[in-house]
Amino acid sequence: MPISTSSFGDDRDGRYTEYESSTQNEVESMDFDGLTPESAETLLKRLGGGVAEKHRVVEGIGWKATIETNDSGVTIHFDAHDELLDDLIRRFEEMADRAVS
C-alpha cells in the first residue's frame, strides 16, 4: 500500500499494525458496464488511491481495488475496511455513472 509517513526505524514502526490488518476488511465485487480499466483507475485515484499495478490494482488507506476486464466493461473487486466499504462503493458508483453517461 502507498504510505503517507516514513519509517521510524524502531519499535514505533510496528505499533499500529491494526491498520495493515485485513481481518476487518470486507470484499465486494461489482460490474461497471462501459467503463475501461484506464477510466476505472482514474476514478479510483480520485478517491485517494495510488496505483500499485497499472490498470489492475489501486490502493488507498484502508482499501484496495482490483480491476478486471469483462465483456461489457470492468469488474471491480473492492477490498476495504468494513467502515469504508459502503461509502467507497457509493462514491465510485456515482463517478462511474457520470463517466459513462
C-alpha positions in Angstrom: 0.0 0.0 0.0 1.3 3.5 -0.7 2.5 5.0 2.6 2.0 8.5 3.9 4.7 8.5 6.5 8.2 7.3 6.6 9.5 4.5 8.7 10.9 5.5 12.1 13.3 2.5 12.1 12.5 1.5 15.7 9.7 -0.1 17.7 7.2 2.6 16.6 7.0 1.0 13.2 5.0 -2.0 14.5 2.8 0.0 16.9 -0.2 0.4 14.6 -0.4 -2.9 12.8 -4.2 -3.0 13.0 -4.3 -0.5 10.1 -2.5 -3.0 7.9 -4.6 -6.0 9.0 -7.2 -7.2 6.6 -9.2 -9.1 9.3 -11.7 -6.2 9.5 -11.9 -6.0 5.7 -14.9 -7.0 3.5 -14.7 -7.8 -0.2 -17.4 -6.8 -2.7 -17.3 -7.2 -6.5 -19.3 -5.0 -8.9 -19.6 -4.8 -12.6 -19.5 -1.4 -14.4 -20.6 -1.6 -18.0 -19.0 0.8 -20.4 -16.0 1.6 -18.1 -12.5 0.9 -19.3 -9.6 -0.2 -17.0 -8.0 3.2 -17.6 -11.1 5.2 -16.7 -11.7 2.9 -13.6 -8.2 3.6 -12.5 -8.6 7.3 -12.9 -11.8 7.3 -10.8 -10.2 5.2 -8.1 -7.3 7.7 -8.0 -9.8 10.5 -7.4 -11.0 8.6 -4.4 -7.4 8.9 -2.9 -5.9 5.7 -4.2 -2.4 5.2 -5.6 -1.6 2.8 -8.5 0.0 -0.3 -7.2 -0.2 -2.1 -10.6 -1.1 -0.1 -13.7 -4.7 -0.6 -14.9 -5.0 -3.5 -12.4 -4.7 -2.6 -8.7 -5.3 0.7 -6.9 -4.7 1.0 -3.2 -5.8 3.6 -0.6 -5.6 3.9 3.1 -7.9 1.1 4.4 -8.9 -0.1 0.9 -7.7 -1.8 -2.3 -9.5 -2.2 -5.6 -8.6 -4.8 -8.2 -9.8 -4.1 -11.8 -10.7 -6.9 -14.1 -11.9 -6.6 -17.7 -15.1 -8.3 -18.7 -17.2 -8.5 -21.9 -19.1 -5.3 -21.2 -16.7 -3.1 -19.2 -14.9 -3.9 -15.9 -15.4 -5.7 -12.7 -14.0 -4.0 -9.6 -13.2 -6.1 -6.5 -13.3 -3.7 -3.6 -11.4 -4.9 -0.5 -12.0 -2.3 2.2 -12.2 -1.9 5.9 -15.8 -2.5 6.9 -16.4 1.1 7.9 -15.2 2.4 4.5 -16.6 -0.1 2.0 -20.2 1.2 1.6 -19.0 4.8 1.2 -16.2 3.8 -1.2 -18.6 1.9 -3.4 -21.3 4.6 -3.3 -18.8 7.3 -4.3 -17.3 5.2 -7.1 -20.7 4.3 -8.5 -21.7 8.0 -8.7 -18.5 8.9 -10.5 -18.8 5.8 -12.8 -22.3 6.7 -13.8 -21.2 10.2 -14.8 -18.2 8.9 -16.7 -20.2 6.6 -18.9 -23.2 9.0 -19.4 
